[in-house]
Amino acid sequence: MALEHTIQQRREAMEQQTGGKASWTAKLLSNPELLCKKVREEAGELCQTLEADEGKERAASEMADLLYHSMVLLSVQGVPMEDVMRVLRMRFGTSGVEEKASRPPKQ
C-alpha cells in the first residue's frame, strides 16, 4: 500500500532527522501516548457518524482518519498491512462468533 510505504519513509526520515519541523506522522511515531489517543478519538468520531446520521461522506472521512492512525500504530509495532489482510482472508467465510471462540484467551 502506498500509505504504508509513506509511513515507513517518515519513520526512516525521523530516525535520521537532526532538526527542522517533524511531520505529523513522525510526531505520532515518536509518541505512543499521542498515537493511541488519536486512534481512540478517530474510532469515536467514526461511531458518531452513525449515531448522529452524519452521512456517507463524513463516515468515509472519519474511516480514512482511523485507518491512517491505525496504520501508523501498526508500523510502530512492525505489523505490515499484508498481515492484517491475511487475517481477514482467513476469517472470510467463518462465523464471527466461531472465529472469536477459537481465539486463545488473552493473557
N, CA, C and O atoms as CSV, one atom per row, in Angstrom:
chain,resi,resn,atom,element,x,y,z
A,1,MET,N,N,0.837,-1.178,0.000
A,1,MET,CA,C,0.000,0.000,0.000
A,1,MET,C,C,0.889,1.251,0.000
A,1,MET,O,O,1.907,1.304,0.690
A,2,ALA,N,N,0.497,2.220,-0.760
A,2,ALA,CA,C,1.271,3.457,-0.864
A,2,ALA,C,C,1.343,4.182,0.477
A,2,ALA,O,O,2.392,4.719,0.835
A,3,LEU,N,N,0.244,4.202,1.217
A,3,LEU,CA,C,0.239,4.875,2.515
A,3,LEU,C,C,1.198,4.185,3.477
A,3,LEU,O,O,1.922,4.846,4.221
A,4,GLU,N,N,1.200,2.882,3.459
A,4,GLU,CA,C,2.105,2.133,4.330
A,4,GLU,C,C,3.563,2.481,3.998
A,4,GLU,O,O,4.388,2.633,4.898
A,5,HIS,N,N,3.868,2.604,2.724
A,5,HIS,CA,C,5.215,2.972,2.277
A,5,HIS,C,C,5.568,4.386,2.756
A,5,HIS,O,O,6.686,4.623,3.213
A,6,THR,N,N,4.636,5.305,2.653
A,6,THR,CA,C,4.867,6.684,3.096
A,6,THR,C,C,5.134,6.728,4.601
A,6,THR,O,O,6.023,7.450,5.054
A,7,ILE,N,N,4.375,5.968,5.367
A,7,ILE,CA,C,4.581,5.922,6.817
A,7,ILE,C,C,5.989,5.406,7.118
A,7,ILE,O,O,6.677,5.942,7.986
A,8,GLN,N,N,6.409,4.374,6.406
A,8,GLN,CA,C,7.753,3.832,6.605
A,8,GLN,C,C,8.818,4.867,6.246
A,8,GLN,O,O,9.832,4.980,6.935
A,9,GLN,N,N,8.592,5.615,5.179
A,9,GLN,CA,C,9.536,6.670,4.802
A,9,GLN,C,C,9.643,7.724,5.904
A,9,GLN,O,O,10.740,8.187,6.216
A,10,ARG,N,N,8.518,8.100,6.486
A,10,ARG,CA,C,8.521,9.089,7.568
A,10,ARG,C,C,9.281,8.542,8.778
A,10,ARG,O,O,10.005,9.268,9.458
A,11,ARG,N,N,9.099,7.258,9.025
A,11,ARG,CA,C,9.791,6.619,10.146
A,11,ARG,C,C,11.303,6.666,9.934
A,11,ARG,O,O,12.054,6.999,10.850
A,12,GLU,N,N,11.735,6.335,8.737
A,12,GLU,CA,C,13.164,6.356,8.419
A,12,GLU,C,C,13.717,7.774,8.477
A,12,GLU,O,O,14.814,7.993,8.990
A,13,ALA,N,N,12.966,8.734,7.955
A,13,ALA,CA,C,13.399,10.129,7.979
A,13,ALA,C,C,13.499,10.630,9.418
A,13,ALA,O,O,14.412,11.385,9.755
A,14,MET,N,N,12.571,10.213,10.253
A,14,MET,CA,C,12.565,10.622,11.652
A,14,MET,C,C,13.827,10.124,12.351
A,14,MET,O,O,14.418,10.838,13.160
A,15,GLU,N,N,14.231,8.909,12.038
A,15,GLU,CA,C,15.412,8.331,12.657
A,15,GLU,C,C,16.680,9.072,12.247
A,15,GLU,O,O,17.666,9.072,12.985
A,16,GLN,N,N,16.661,9.703,11.072
A,16,GLN,CA,C,17.834,10.405,10.564
A,16,GLN,C,C,17.768,11.910,10.816
A,16,GLN,O,O,18.765,12.612,10.643
A,17,GLN,N,N,16.621,12.400,11.216
A,17,GLN,CA,C,16.402,13.848,11.350
A,17,GLN,C,C,17.161,14.413,12.546
A,17,GLN,O,O,17.146,13.842,13.636
A,18,THR,N,N,17.816,15.533,12.321
A,18,THR,CA,C,18.540,16.208,13.394
A,18,THR,C,C,17.932,17.557,13.737
A,18,THR,O,O,18.306,18.155,14.746
A,19,GLY,N,N,17.037,18.036,12.954
A,19,GLY,CA,C,16.405,19.329,13.222
A,19,GLY,C,C,15.258,19.542,12.263
A,19,GLY,O,O,14.889,18.634,11.518
A,20,GLY,N,N,14.699,20.719,12.276
A,20,GLY,CA,C,13.586,21.020,11.387
A,20,GLY,C,C,12.267,20.597,11.987
A,20,GLY,O,O,12.200,20.064,13.094
A,21,LYS,N,N,11.218,20.850,11.224
A,21,LYS,CA,C,9.865,20.554,11.685
A,21,LYS,C,C,9.489,19.109,11.338
A,21,LYS,O,O,9.562,18.700,10.179
A,22,ALA,N,N,9.094,18.361,12.336
A,22,ALA,CA,C,8.689,16.969,12.133
A,22,ALA,C,C,7.297,16.911,11.512
A,22,ALA,O,O,6.450,17.759,11.793
A,23,SER,N,N,7.069,15.922,10.680
A,23,SER,CA,C,5.743,15.708,10.102
A,23,SER,C,C,4.806,15.181,11.185
A,23,SER,O,O,5.248,14.737,12.244
A,24,TRP,N,N,3.512,15.236,10.903
A,24,TRP,CA,C,2.515,14.700,11.840
A,24,TRP,C,C,2.764,13.212,12.054
A,24,TRP,O,O,2.670,12.718,13.178
A,25,THR,N,N,3.079,12.504,10.984
A,25,THR,CA,C,3.352,11.076,11.100
A,25,THR,C,C,4.548,10.837,12.012
A,25,THR,O,O,4.508,9.945,12.859
A,26,ALA,N,N,5.612,11.623,11.851
A,26,ALA,CA,C,6.791,11.475,12.706
A,26,ALA,C,C,6.440,11.740,14.168
A,26,ALA,O,O,6.936,11.053,15.061
A,27,LYS,N,N,5.589,12.733,14.415
A,27,LYS,CA,C,5.167,13.021,15.790
A,27,LYS,C,C,4.426,11.824,16.384
A,27,LYS,O,O,4.647,11.454,17.537
A,28,LEU,N,N,3.551,11.230,15.588
A,28,LEU,CA,C,2.806,10.060,16.058
A,28,LEU,C,C,3.741,8.885,16.311
A,28,LEU,O,O,3.616,8.188,17.317
A,29,LEU,N,N,4.676,8.671,15.396
A,29,LEU,CA,C,5.628,7.567,15.532
A,29,LEU,C,C,6.473,7.697,16.792
A,29,LEU,O,O,6.857,6.692,17.390
A,30,SER,N,N,6.760,8.916,17.191
A,30,SER,CA,C,7.641,9.133,18.336
A,30,SER,C,C,6.898,9.271,19.663
A,30,SER,O,O,7.521,9.397,20.717
A,31,ASN,N,N,5.566,9.246,19.611
A,31,ASN,CA,C,4.794,9.463,20.830
A,31,ASN,C,C,3.640,8.461,20.913
A,31,ASN,O,O,2.529,8.768,20.480
A,32,PRO,N,N,3.888,7.261,21.467
A,32,PRO,CA,C,2.839,6.236,21.537
A,32,PRO,C,C,1.576,6.693,22.264
A,32,PRO,O,O,0.473,6.287,21.897
A,33,GLU,N,N,1.723,7.521,23.276
A,33,GLU,CA,C,0.551,8.005,24.009
A,33,GLU,C,C,-0.342,8.854,23.099
A,33,GLU,O,O,-1.561,8.680,23.077
A,34,LEU,N,N,0.275,9.771,22.353
A,34,LEU,CA,C,-0.480,10.594,21.403
A,34,LEU,C,C,-1.114,9.723,20.323
A,34,LEU,O,O,-2.270,9.930,19.954
A,35,LEU,N,N,-0.369,8.762,19.823
A,35,LEU,CA,C,-0.877,7.883,18.766
A,35,LEU,C,C,-2.103,7.111,19.245
A,35,LEU,O,O,-3.117,7.069,18.549
A,36,CYS,N,N,-2.021,6.507,20.410
A,36,CYS,CA,C,-3.175,5.760,20.928
A,36,CYS,C,C,-4.369,6.685,21.185
A,36,CYS,O,O,-5.517,6.306,20.953
A,37,LYS,N,N,-4.093,7.881,21.659
A,37,LYS,CA,C,-5.161,8.864,21.877
A,37,LYS,C,C,-5.881,9.164,20.563
A,37,LYS,O,O,-7.110,9.229,20.521
A,38,LYS,N,N,-5.100,9.348,19.481
A,38,LYS,CA,C,-5.692,9.657,18.174
A,38,LYS,C,C,-6.496,8.483,17.633
A,38,LYS,O,O,-7.571,8.690,17.070
A,39,VAL,N,N,-6.005,7.257,17.786
A,39,VAL,CA,C,-6.753,6.087,17.310
A,39,VAL,C,C,-8.095,6.016,18.028
A,39,VAL,O,O,-9.134,5.814,17.401
A,40,ARG,N,N,-8.063,6.184,19.343
A,40,ARG,CA,C,-9.316,6.143,20.115
A,40,ARG,C,C,-10.265,7.276,19.701
A,40,ARG,O,O,-11.470,7.072,19.554
A,41,GLU,N,N,-9.698,8.462,19.519
A,41,GLU,CA,C,-10.510,9.623,19.125
A,41,GLU,C,C,-11.176,9.391,17.768
A,41,GLU,O,O,-12.369,9.646,17.601
A,42,GLU,N,N,-10.402,8.910,16.812
A,42,GLU,CA,C,-10.948,8.699,15.468
A,42,GLU,C,C,-11.992,7.588,15.459
A,42,GLU,O,O,-12.974,7.676,14.723
A,43,ALA,N,N,-11.800,6.550,16.258
A,43,ALA,CA,C,-12.802,5.480,16.348
A,43,ALA,C,C,-14.113,6.043,16.892
A,43,ALA,O,O,-15.191,5.707,16.404
A,44,GLY,N,N,-14.013,6.893,17.896
A,44,GLY,CA,C,-15.211,7.525,18.456
A,44,GLY,C,C,-15.913,8.411,17.440
A,44,GLY,O,O,-17.141,8.421,17.354
A,45,GLU,N,N,-15.119,9.159,16.664
A,45,GLU,CA,C,-15.714,10.033,15.648
A,45,GLU,C,C,-16.382,9.222,14.539
A,45,GLU,O,O,-17.404,9.644,13.998
A,46,LEU,N,N,-15.824,8.074,14.199
A,46,LEU,CA,C,-16.469,7.214,13.205
A,46,LEU,C,C,-17.817,6.714,13.729
A,46,LEU,O,O,-18.810,6.726,13.002
A,47,CYS,N,N,-17.849,6.281,14.979
A,47,CYS,CA,C,-19.111,5.827,15.572
A,47,CYS,C,C,-20.132,6.959,15.620
A,47,CYS,O,O,-21.326,6.735,15.421
A,48,GLN,N,N,-19.664,8.160,15.882
A,48,GLN,CA,C,-20.557,9.310,15.939
A,48,GLN,C,C,-21.233,9.559,14.590
A,48,GLN,O,O,-22.374,10.018,14.545
A,49,THR,N,N,-20.533,9.259,13.489
A,49,THR,CA,C,-21.150,9.480,12.175
A,49,THR,C,C,-22.403,8.629,12.008
A,49,THR,O,O,-23.353,9.037,11.339
A,50,LEU,N,N,-22.403,7.454,12.615
A,50,LEU,CA,C,-23.586,6.590,12.562
A,50,LEU,C,C,-24.648,7.084,13.539
A,50,LEU,O,O,-25.817,7.242,13.188
A,51,GLU,N,N,-24.219,7.321,14.753
A,51,GLU,CA,C,-25.164,7.717,15.798
A,51,GLU,C,C,-25.857,9.035,15.483
A,51,GLU,O,O,-27.030,9.211,15.815
A,52,ALA,N,N,-25.157,9.952,14.854
A,52,ALA,CA,C,-25.728,11.268,14.532
A,52,ALA,C,C,-26.196,11.344,13.082
A,52,ALA,O,O,-26.562,12.415,12.598
A,53,ASP,N,N,-26.183,10.214,12.394
A,53,ASP,CA,C,-26.625,10.144,10.996
A,53,ASP,C,C,-25.970,11.255,10.162
A,53,ASP,O,O,-26.654,12.042,9.508
A,54,GLU,N,N,-24.612,11.303,10.201
A,54,GLU,CA,C,-23.869,12.358,9.528
A,54,GLU,C,C,-23.615,12.089,8.046
A,54,GLU,O,O,-23.069,12.942,7.346
A,55,GLY,N,N,-23.999,10.929,7.572
A,55,GLY,CA,C,-23.915,10.656,6.147
A,55,GLY,C,C,-22.656,9.907,5.723
A,55,GLY,O,O,-21.690,9.765,6.473
A,56,LYS,N,N,-22.722,9.434,4.472
A,56,LYS,CA,C,-21.660,8.599,3.905
A,56,LYS,C,C,-20.323,9.316,3.793
A,56,LYS,O,O,-19.281,8.756,4.134
A,57,GLU,N,N,-20.353,10.547,3.320
A,57,GLU,CA,C,-19.099,11.279,3.111
A,57,GLU,C,C,-18.361,11.488,4.430
A,57,GLU,O,O,-17.144,11.317,4.500
A,58,ARG,N,N,-19.089,11.854,5.457
A,58,ARG,CA,C,-18.469,12.063,6.770
A,58,ARG,C,C,-17.951,10.741,7.323
A,58,ARG,O,O,-16.871,10.697,7.913
A,59,ALA,N,N,-18.715,9.654,7.136
A,59,ALA,CA,C,-18.270,8.337,7.601
A,59,ALA,C,C,-16.985,7.921,6.881
A,59,ALA,O,O,-16.057,7.414,7.512
A,60,ALA,N,N,-16.928,8.133,5.572
A,60,ALA,CA,C,-15.732,7.786,4.808
A,60,ALA,C,C,-14.533,8.603,5.273
A,60,ALA,O,O,-13.427,8.075,5.385
A,61,SER,N,N,-14.746,9.880,5.543
A,61,SER,CA,C,-13.667,10.753,6.008
A,61,SER,C,C,-13.132,10.297,7.358
A,61,SER,O,O,-11.920,10.230,7.563
A,62,GLU,N,N,-14.030,9.989,8.267
A,62,GLU,CA,C,-13.599,9.541,9.598
A,62,GLU,C,C,-12.928,8.172,9.523
A,62,GLU,O,O,-11.975,7.907,10.256
A,63,MET,N,N,-13.424,7.296,8.634
A,63,MET,CA,C,-12.784,5.992,8.482
A,63,MET,C,C,-11.384,6.148,7.912
A,63,MET,O,O,-10.472,5.419,8.301
A,64,ALA,N,N,-11.204,7.090,6.996
A,64,ALA,CA,C,-9.871,7.351,6.449
A,64,ALA,C,C,-8.926,7.802,7.558
A,64,ALA,O,O,-7.776,7.364,7.613
A,65,ASP,N,N,-9.405,8.673,8.437
A,65,ASP,CA,C,-8.586,9.127,9.563
A,65,ASP,C,C,-8.227,7.957,10.482
A,65,ASP,O,O,-7.078,7.814,10.901
A,66,LEU,N,N,-9.217,7.130,10.787
A,66,LEU,CA,C,-8.984,5.977,11.662
A,66,LEU,C,C,-8.009,4.999,11.016
A,66,LEU,O,O,-7.110,4.485,11.683
A,67,LEU,N,N,-8.180,4.744,9.741
A,67,LEU,CA,C,-7.295,3.814,9.040
A,67,LEU,C,C,-5.860,4.337,9.039
A,67,LEU,O,O,-4.925,3.583,9.311
A,68,TYR,N,N,-5.682,5.613,8.738
A,68,TYR,CA,C,-4.353,6.217,8.739
A,68,TYR,C,C,-3.688,6.059,10.109
A,68,TYR,O,O,-2.566,5.560,10.199
A,69,HIS,N,N,-4.369,6.479,11.168
A,69,HIS,CA,C,-3.784,6.406,12.505
A,69,HIS,C,C,-3.535,4.957,12.918
A,69,HIS,O,O,-2.544,4.666,13.588
A,70,SER,N,N,-4.418,4.058,12.528
A,70,SER,CA,C,-4.218,2.635,12.827
A,70,SER,C,C,-3.007,2.074,12.091
A,70,SER,O,O,-2.271,1.251,12.634
A,71,MET,N,N,-2.805,2.519,10.863
A,71,MET,CA,C,-1.643,2.063,10.101
A,71,MET,C,C,-0.346,2.574,10.717
A,71,MET,O,O,0.663,1.870,10.700
A,72,VAL,N,N,-0.359,3.778,11.255
A,72,VAL,CA,C,0.827,4.288,11.945
A,72,VAL,C,C,1.092,3.423,13.180
A,72,VAL,O,O,2.238,3.065,13.450
A,73,LEU,N,N,0.040,3.087,13.928
A,73,LEU,CA,C,0.182,2.234,15.103
A,73,LEU,C,C,0.753,0.875,14.710
A,73,LEU,O,O,1.637,0.353,15.391
A,74,LEU,N,N,0.260,0.304,13.628
A,74,LEU,CA,C,0.784,-0.980,13.158
A,74,LEU,C,C,2.256,-0.868,12.785
A,74,LEU,O,O,3.039,-1.780,13.051
A,75,SER,N,N,2.631,0.244,12.171
A,75,SER,CA,C,4.023,0.468,11.803
A,75,SER,C,C,4.921,0.471,13.034
A,75,SER,O,O,6.008,-0.107,13.020
A,76,VAL,N,N,4.462,1.124,14.097
A,76,VAL,CA,C,5.231,1.159,15.343
A,76,VAL,C,C,5.456,-0.259,15.856
A,76,VAL,O,O,6.515,-0.576,16.398
A,77,GLN,N,N,4.453,-1.102,15.677
A,77,GLN,CA,C,4.538,-2.475,16.170
A,77,GLN,C,C,5.184,-3.430,15.159
A,77,GLN,O,O,5.356,-4.614,15.449
A,78,GLY,N,N,5.540,-2.925,13.983
A,78,GLY,CA,C,6.175,-3.764,12.979
A,78,GLY,C,C,5.225,-4.729,12.298
A,78,GLY,O,O,5.633,-5.804,11.859
A,79,VAL,N,N,3.957,-4.348,12.210
A,79,VAL,CA,C,2.935,-5.203,11.600
A,79,VAL,C,C,2.561,-4.640,10.237
A,79,VAL,O,O,1.925,-3.588,10.171
A,80,PRO,N,N,2.940,-5.312,9.136
A,80,PRO,CA,C,2.546,-4.821,7.816
A,80,PRO,C,C,1.054,-5.057,7.547
A,80,PRO,O,O,0.454,-5.984,8.091
A,81,MET,N,N,0.478,-4.218,6.716
A,81,MET,CA,C,-0.943,-4.372,6.372
A,81,MET,C,C,-1.222,-5.736,5.750
A,81,MET,O,O,-2.325,-6.266,5.890
A,82,GLU,N,N,-0.249,-6.298,5.076
A,82,GLU,CA,C,-0.446,-7.630,4.488
A,82,GLU,C,C,-0.775,-8.656,5.566
A,82,GLU,O,O,-1.549,-9.581,5.319
A,83,ASP,N,N,-0.196,-8.507,6.763
A,83,ASP,CA,C,-0.539,-9.423,7.856
A,83,ASP,C,C,-2.001,-9.268,8.256
A,83,ASP,O,O,-2.686,-10.254,8.527
A,84,VAL,N,N,-2.473,-8.033,8.292
A,84,VAL,CA,C,-3.875,-7.766,8.627
A,84,VAL,C,C,-4.783,-8.357,7.549
A,84,VAL,O,O,-5.795,-8.989,7.853
A,85,MET,N,N,-4.410,-8.145,6.293
A,85,MET,CA,C,-5.218,-8.677,5.187
A,85,MET,C,C,-5.241,-10.208,5.218
A,85,MET,O,O,-6.264,-10.822,4.916
A,86,ARG,N,N,-4.125,-10.812,5.579
A,86,ARG,CA,C,-4.066,-12.274,5.671
A,86,ARG,C,C,-5.040,-12.776,6.735
A,86,ARG,O,O,-5.749,-13.758,6.514
A,87,VAL,N,N,-5.077,-12.111,7.882
A,87,VAL,CA,C,-6.008,-12.493,8.944
A,87,VAL,C,C,-7.449,-12.360,8.455
A,87,VAL,O,O,-8.273,-13.240,8.703
A,88,LEU,N,N,-7.751,-11.270,7.766
A,88,LEU,CA,C,-9.113,-11.080,7.248
A,88,LEU,C,C,-9.474,-12.160,6.224
A,88,LEU,O,O,-10.590,-12.679,6.227
A,89,ARG,N,N,-8.520,-12.492,5.349
A,89,ARG,CA,C,-8.796,-13.543,4.355
A,89,ARG,C,C,-9.053,-14.881,5.036
A,89,ARG,O,O,-9.914,-15.642,4.596
A,90,MET,N,N,-8.313,-15.177,6.109
A,90,MET,CA,C,-8.511,-16.446,6.823
A,90,MET,C,C,-9.883,-16.482,7.487
A,90,MET,O,O,-10.486,-17.547,7.622
A,91,ARG,N,N,-10.366,-15.329,7.895
A,91,ARG,CA,C,-11.668,-15.261,8.566
A,91,ARG,C,C,-12.842,-15.311,7.595
A,91,ARG,O,O,-13.964,-15.623,7.997
A,92,PHE,N,N,-12.596,-15.007,6.318
A,92,PHE,CA,C,-13.674,-14.959,5.337
A,92,PHE,C,C,-14.387,-16.308,5.292
A,92,PHE,O,O,-13.751,-17.355,5.169
A,93,GLY,N,N,-15.695,-16.270,5.391
A,93,GLY,CA,C,-16.485,-17.494,5.340
A,93,GLY,C,C,-16.639,-18.167,6.697
A,93,GLY,O,O,-17.279,-19.214,6.796
A,94,THR,N,N,-16.063,-17.585,7.741
A,94,THR,CA,C,-16.162,-18.133,9.085
A,94,THR,C,C,-17.077,-17.231,9.906
A,94,THR,O,O,-16.975,-16.006,9.844
A,95,SER,N,N,-17.945,-17.830,10.654
A,95,SER,CA,C,-18.818,-17.059,11.536
A,95,SER,C,C,-17.969,-16.269,12.523
A,95,SER,O,O,-17.009,-16.795,13.086
A,96,GLY,N,N,-18.326,-15.011,12.730
A,96,GLY,CA,C,-17.606,-14.186,13.693
A,96,GLY,C,C,-17.649,-14.773,15.089
A,96,GLY,O,O,-16.675,-14.674,15.835
A,97,VAL,N,N,-18.761,-15.379,15.448
A,97,VAL,CA,C,-18.899,-15.997,16.767
A,97,VAL,C,C,-17.941,-17.186,16.870
A,97,VAL,O,O,-17.268,-17.355,17.887
A,98,GLU,N,N,-17.881,-18.007,15.820
A,98,GLU,CA,C,-16.977,-19.161,15.819
A,98,GLU,C,C,-15.522,-18.718,15.845
A,98,GLU,O,O,-14.709,-19.281,16.578
A,99,GLU,N,N,-15.196,-17.707,15.044
A,99,GLU,CA,C,-13.811,-17.231,14.979
A,99,GLU,C,C,-13.368,-16.710,16.330
A,99,GLU,O,O,-12.265,-17.020,16.781
A,100,LYS,N,N,-14.206,-15.927,16.981
A,100,LYS,CA,C,-13.832,-15.361,18.281
A,100,LYS,C,C,-13.680,-16.469,19.319
A,100,LYS,O,O,-12.781,-16.408,20.158
A,101,ALA,N,N,-14.534,-17.467,19.275
A,101,ALA,CA,C,-14.454,-18.570,20.233
A,101,ALA,C,C,-13.176,-19.384,20.036
A,101,ALA,O,O,-12.702,-20.017,20.979
A,102,SER,N,N,-12.614,-19.377,18.832
A,102,SER,CA,C,-11.409,-20.166,18.559
A,102,SER,C,C,-10.135,-19.461,18.975
A,102,SER,O,O,-9.073,-20.082,18.986
A,103,ARG,N,N,-10.204,-18.191,19.317
A,103,ARG,CA,C,-9.005,-17.444,19.723
A,103,ARG,C,C,-8.517,-17.912,21.088
A,103,ARG,O,O,-9.317,-18.258,21.957
A,104,PRO,N,N,-7.192,-17.921,21.272
A,104,PRO,CA,C,-6.680,-18.251,22.607
A,104,PRO,C,C,-7.069,-17.154,23.589
A,104,PRO,O,O,-7.227,-15.999,23.192
A,105,PRO,N,N,-7.225,-17.495,24.859
A,105,PRO,CA,C,-7.604,-16.475,25.842
A,105,PRO,C,C,-6.515,-15.411,25.956
A,105,PRO,O,O,-5.329,-15.691,25.780
A,106,LYS,N,N,-6.946,-14.176,26.255
A,106,LYS,CA,C,-5.989,-13.074,26.449
A,106,LYS,C,C,-5.262,-13.298,27.767
A,106,LYS,O,O,-5.835,-13.764,28.752
A,107,GLN,N,N,-4.003,-12.956,27.750
A,107,GLN,CA,C,-3.160,-13.128,28.949
A,107,GLN,C,C,-3.387,-12.010,29.930
A,107,GLN,O,O,-2.768,-11.987,30.993
